[in-house]
Amino acid sequence: MEFCVEDSTDVHVLIEDHRIVFSCKNVDGVELYNEIEFYAKVNSTDSQDKRSSRSITCFVRKWKEKVAWPRLTKEDIKLLKKVSTKRPPPAMDDLDFTTTVVSCRPAELQTEGSNGKKVLSGFHVVLEDTLLFPEGGGQPDDRGTINDISVLRVTRRGEQADHFTQTPLDPGSQVLVRVDWERRFDHMQQHSGQHLITAVADHLFKLKTTSWELGRFRSVIELDTPSMTAEQVAAIEQSVNEKIRDRLPVNVQELSLDDPEVEQVRGRGLPDDHAGPIRVVSIKGVDSNMCCGTHVSNLSDLQVIKILGTEKGKKNKTNLIFLAGNRVLKWMERSHGTEKALTALLKCGAEDHVEAVKKLQNSTKILQKNNLNLLRDLAVHIAHSLRNSPDWGGVVVLHRKEGDSEFMNIIANEIGSEETLLFLTVGDEKGAGLFLLAGPSASVETLGPRVAEVLEGKGAGKKGRFQGKATKMSRRMEVQALLQDYISTQSVKE
């Protein structure tokens, strides 16, 4: 049995053969008292209690250990098994407490960022109790510190939480745990927002939630429907914000598996390794749902919910995208910044941005078309110049900074010779670019892969042409020498 009272004082626990009497004072000095008469006799001499910074746990051994009890109490009455006096802290400085290190073992953490995957060496620290939430129920894990040492990941392992740090901590030592309140509160807003949207979508339109994801910038609810109308989305958004303005309370309670209330609670099943009571999060008059995540204590803490729209999901479902609380404010700030920048660039008001961009797109298409025609004319002209050059024959080399694959292929088509090796390149002279080798099929088949290797690129070819991408255009002269050596060797053989 666990009495959840944070920073309790004057704790008194009396375990007798047929009852337990518990009393203490909470952090505000309020006296708490609970007297429970057991269903049957217990072994009071072989029972004990243990106090931590957040709760008092009582270990009570039944007199007849192999006989199952249908309930804890003698009378069939509703009993609040977990009493919590923890207040939602208003600041990060209040979100800390002292606990004990149980174990610390070497571990590795795989991370993925802009520079790719990376493996960090560190330690998995297990604490007697923790403020930090491990990933679960669609919600990412908390971040924080243990004795000012950063916790980079929190994962669940059975009933324990593994805290990944890069500095070891001594088992048995007292430590101060602190949570990253900004991250925690953001997750609370998004998770409670999801519960509210899910309940309203079900109530208004019988749309069931099949999964959800709390993303870094936006959150997504997967609804079991192939599509949604704009009117449905607007109705859901209006309803959830009305409930936020109604300041509906959000409560957390724990129920035993055999409690009749469990049948009225929404949920998608329990983990295979679940043990003990069920945690239920309830929005007054709106929803009750099994959940292990962190939540606000009142819907007013959500501030506002904005539904950004819907997208087609997997397996004939619809993804509803939303923001809650501070994320809405940040989204508005980013949108306003973008609007100001576009106003300066387009030289018009925000209401004319779309039309101005459409005009620019149309102008760009016309310019691209004209440029392509000019490039084709230039390619034809270059092809004729090369063909009529006194240096024609053997190996012909040409490089241009501007151009593309089509430009090079037009030149090759216009020349149309299978007696000469034609090596064309476009792009940065010392950086990356494109290349094309054209000529006799047998020669191109032999030389193509070697050209790609010299230019440190990749390519493919058929019917007398080999083209691809290169990373070292600065080695074009080496390719030219390679081709000339090949021609000279072939001439000697003939």
Backbone hydrogen bonds, N-H to C=O, Kabsch-Sander energy under -0.5 kcal/mol:
donor,donor_aa,acceptor,acceptor_aa,energy
3,F,56,I,-2.8
4,C,2,E,-0.7
5,V,3,F,-1.2
7,D,53,S,-3.5
8,S,5,V,-0.7
9,T,25,K,-2.2
12,H,23,S,-2.8
14,L,21,V,-2.7
15,I,13,V,-0.5
16,E,14,L,-0.6
16,E,19,R,-3.0
20,I,36,I,-2.4
21,V,14,L,-2.6
22,F,34,N,-3.0
23,S,12,H,-2.0
24,C,32,L,-1.9
25,K,9,T,-2.7
26,N,30,V,-2.1
27,V,6,E,-0.6
29,G,26,N,-2.1
32,L,24,C,-3.3
34,N,22,F,-2.8
36,I,20,I,-2.7
38,F,18,H,-1.9
38,F,36,I,-0.6
39,Y,72,L,-2.0
42,V,17,D,-2.7
43,N,61,R,-3.4
44,S,42,V,-1.2
46,D,43,N,-1.3
47,S,44,S,-0.9
48,Q,59,F,-2.1
50,K,57,T,-2.8
52,S,55,S,-2.9
56,I,3,F,-2.4
57,T,50,K,-2.9
58,C,1,M,-3.7
59,F,48,Q,-3.3
60,V,58,C,-0.7
61,R,59,F,-0.5
63,W,41,K,-2.0
65,E,63,W,-0.8
67,V,64,K,-1.4
68,A,66,K,-0.6
74,K,37,E,-2.3
77,I,75,E,-2.1
81,K,79,L,-1.1
83,V,81,K,-0.5
84,S,82,K,-0.6
85,T,4,C,-0.7
94,D,91,A,-1.3
95,L,92,M,-1.6
96,D,94,D,-1.4
97,F,177,V,-1.6
99,T,175,V,-2.4
101,V,173,S,-2.2
102,V,126,V,-2.9
103,S,126,V,-1.5
105,R,124,H,-1.8
107,A,122,G,-2.3
109,L,120,L,-2.7
111,T,109,L,-0.6
111,T,118,K,-3.6
113,G,116,G,-1.9
116,G,113,G,-1.7
118,K,111,T,-2.9
120,L,109,L,-3.5
120,L,118,K,-0.6
122,G,107,A,-2.8
123,F,165,T,-2.9
124,H,105,R,-2.9
125,V,123,F,-0.7
125,V,163,H,-2.8
126,V,103,S,-2.4
126,V,124,H,-0.5
128,E,100,T,-2.8
135,E,154,V,-1.6
136,G,139,Q,-2.1
139,Q,136,G,-1.6
142,D,133,F,-2.6
144,G,151,V,-0.8
145,T,178,R,-2.8
146,I,149,I,-2.3
147,N,176,L,-3.2
149,I,146,I,-1.5
150,S,148,D,-0.5
151,V,144,G,-2.8
152,L,150,S,-0.7
152,L,164,F,-2.4
153,R,164,F,-0.7
155,T,162,D,-2.1
157,R,160,Q,-3.1
160,Q,157,R,-1.9
162,D,155,T,-3.2
163,H,125,V,-2.3
163,H,161,A,-0.6
164,F,153,R,-3.0
164,F,162,D,-0.6
165,T,123,F,-2.3
165,T,163,H,-0.6
172,G,101,V,-3.5
173,S,170,D,-1.9
175,V,99,T,-2.7
177,V,97,F,-2.8
177,V,175,V,-0.6
178,R,145,T,-2.6
179,V,95,L,-1.7
180,D,143,R,-3.3
181,W,179,V,-1.2
184,R,180,D,-2.5
185,F,181,W,-3.1
186,D,182,E,-1.7
187,H,183,R,-2.2
188,M,184,R,-2.4
189,Q,185,F,-2.5
190,Q,186,D,-2.3
191,H,187,H,-2.7
192,S,188,M,-2.5
193,G,189,Q,-2.1
194,Q,190,Q,-2.1
195,H,191,H,-2.1
196,L,192,S,-2.1
197,I,193,G,-2.6
198,T,194,Q,-2.9
199,A,195,H,-2.2
200,V,196,L,-2.4
201,A,197,I,-2.9
202,D,198,T,-1.8
203,H,199,A,-2.4
204,L,200,V,-3.0
205,F,201,A,-1.8
206,K,202,D,-1.6
207,L,201,A,-1.8
208,K,206,K,-0.7
210,T,222,E,-2.8
211,S,222,E,-1.0
213,E,220,V,-2.6
214,L,138,G,-1.3
215,G,213,E,-1.1
215,G,218,R,-1.0
219,S,322,F,-2.0
220,V,213,E,-2.4
221,I,320,L,-2.7
222,E,211,S,-2.8
222,E,220,V,-0.5
223,L,221,I,-0.6
223,L,318,T,-3.3
224,D,208,K,-2.9
225,T,223,L,-2.3
233,V,229,T,-2.0
234,A,230,A,-2.3
235,A,231,E,-2.2
236,I,232,Q,-2.3
237,E,233,V,-2.4
238,Q,234,A,-2.4
239,S,235,A,-2.3
240,V,236,I,-2.5
241,N,237,E,-1.8
242,E,238,Q,-1.6
243,K,239,S,-1.9
244,I,240,V,-1.6
245,R,241,N,-2.0
246,D,242,E,-1.2
247,R,244,I,-1.5
248,L,243,K,-1.1
250,V,297,S,-2.7
251,N,282,S,-2.8
253,Q,280,V,-2.3
255,L,278,I,-2.8
259,D,256,S,-1.9
262,V,259,D,-1.8
263,E,260,P,-1.1
264,Q,261,E,-1.5
265,V,262,V,-1.4
266,R,288,S,-2.9
274,H,271,P,-1.7
278,I,255,L,-4.1
280,V,253,Q,-3.4
280,V,278,I,-0.5
281,V,289,N,-3.0
282,S,251,N,-3.2
282,S,280,V,-0.5
283,I,287,D,-2.8
284,K,249,P,-2.2
284,K,282,S,-0.6
286,V,283,I,-2.8
287,D,283,I,-2.0
289,N,281,V,-2.4
290,M,266,R,-2.7
291,C,279,R,-2.0
296,V,188,M,-0.6
299,L,248,L,-3.1
301,D,298,N,-2.1
302,L,299,L,-1.9
303,Q,300,S,-1.2
304,V,302,L,-2.9
306,K,323,L,-2.4
308,L,306,K,-0.7
308,L,321,I,-1.8
309,G,321,I,-1.1
311,E,319,N,-2.3
313,G,317,K,-3.1
317,K,314,K,-0.6
318,T,223,L,-2.2
319,N,311,E,-3.0
320,L,221,I,-3.2
320,L,318,T,-0.6
321,I,309,G,-2.6
321,I,319,N,-0.5
322,F,219,S,-2.4
323,L,306,K,-2.3
325,G,302,L,-0.9
325,G,304,V,-2.5
327,R,324,A,-1.5
328,V,325,G,-1.4
329,L,325,G,-1.1
330,K,326,N,-2.4
331,W,327,R,-2.4
332,M,328,V,-2.3
333,E,329,L,-2.2
334,R,330,K,-2.5
335,S,331,W,-2.6
336,H,332,M,-2.6
337,G,333,E,-2.1
338,T,334,R,-2.4
339,E,335,S,-2.4
340,K,336,H,-2.3
341,A,337,G,-2.0
342,L,338,T,-2.5
343,T,339,E,-2.2
344,A,340,K,-1.9
345,L,341,A,-2.1
346,L,342,L,-3.1
347,K,343,T,-1.1
348,C,343,T,-0.8
352,D,349,G,-1.8
353,H,350,A,-1.3
356,A,352,D,-2.2
357,V,353,H,-2.4
358,K,354,V,-2.3
359,K,355,E,-2.1
360,L,356,A,-2.0
361,Q,357,V,-2.5
362,N,358,K,-2.3
363,S,359,K,-2.4
364,T,360,L,-2.5
365,K,361,Q,-2.3
366,I,362,N,-1.9
367,L,363,S,-2.4
368,Q,364,T,-2.9
369,K,365,K,-2.2
370,N,366,I,-2.5
371,N,367,L,-2.8
372,L,368,Q,-2.3
373,N,369,K,-2.1
374,L,370,N,-2.3
375,L,371,N,-2.5
376,R,372,L,-2.3
377,D,373,N,-2.4
378,L,374,L,-2.5
379,A,375,L,-2.3
380,V,376,R,-2.3
381,H,377,D,-2.3
382,I,378,L,-2.8
383,A,379,A,-2.4
384,H,380,V,-2.2
385,S,381,H,-2.3
386,L,382,I,-2.6
387,R,383,A,-2.4
388,N,384,H,-2.1
389,S,386,L,-0.9
392,W,389,S,-1.7
395,V,393,G,-0.8
396,V,421,L,-2.9
398,L,423,F,-2.1
400,R,425,T,-1.9
408,M,404,D,-1.8
409,N,405,S,-2.4
410,I,406,E,-2.3
411,I,407,F,-1.6
412,A,408,M,-2.2
413,N,409,N,-2.6
414,E,410,I,-2.6
415,I,411,I,-2.2
416,G,412,A,-2.6
421,L,394,G,-2.6
422,L,420,T,-0.6
422,L,438,A,-3.2
423,F,396,V,-3.1
423,F,421,L,-0.6
424,L,422,L,-0.6
424,L,436,L,-2.8
425,T,398,L,-2.0
426,V,434,L,-2.0
427,G,400,R,-1.4
428,D,432,A,-1.4
433,G,470,A,-2.2
434,L,426,V,-2.5
435,F,468,G,-2.2
436,L,424,L,-2.5
437,L,466,F,-2.9
438,A,422,L,-2.4
439,G,464,G,-1.7
444,V,440,P,-2.8
445,E,441,S,-2.5
446,T,442,A,-1.5
447,L,443,S,-2.9
448,G,444,V,-2.8
451,V,447,L,-2.5
452,A,448,G,-2.2
453,E,449,P,-1.9
454,V,450,R,-2.1
455,L,451,V,-2.2
456,E,453,E,-1.1
457,G,452,A,-3.1
458,K,469,K,-1.8
460,A,467,Q,-2.2
462,K,465,R,-1.4
465,R,462,K,-0.7
466,F,437,L,-2.3
467,Q,460,A,-2.4
468,G,435,F,-1.9
469,K,458,K,-2.0
470,A,433,G,-2.8
471,T,455,L,-1.5
472,K,455,L,-2.2
473,M,431,G,-2.9
475,R,472,K,-1.5
476,R,473,M,-1.4
479,V,475,R,-1.4
480,Q,476,R,-2.5
481,A,477,M,-2.3
482,L,478,E,-2.1
483,L,479,V,-2.6
484,Q,480,Q,-2.4
485,D,481,A,-2.4
486,Y,482,L,-1.9
487,I,483,L,-2.4
488,S,484,Q,-2.5
489,T,485,D,-2.4
490,Q,486,Y,-2.3
491,S,487,I,-2.2
492,V,488,S,-2.0
493,K,489,T,-1.9
494,E,490,Q,-1.8
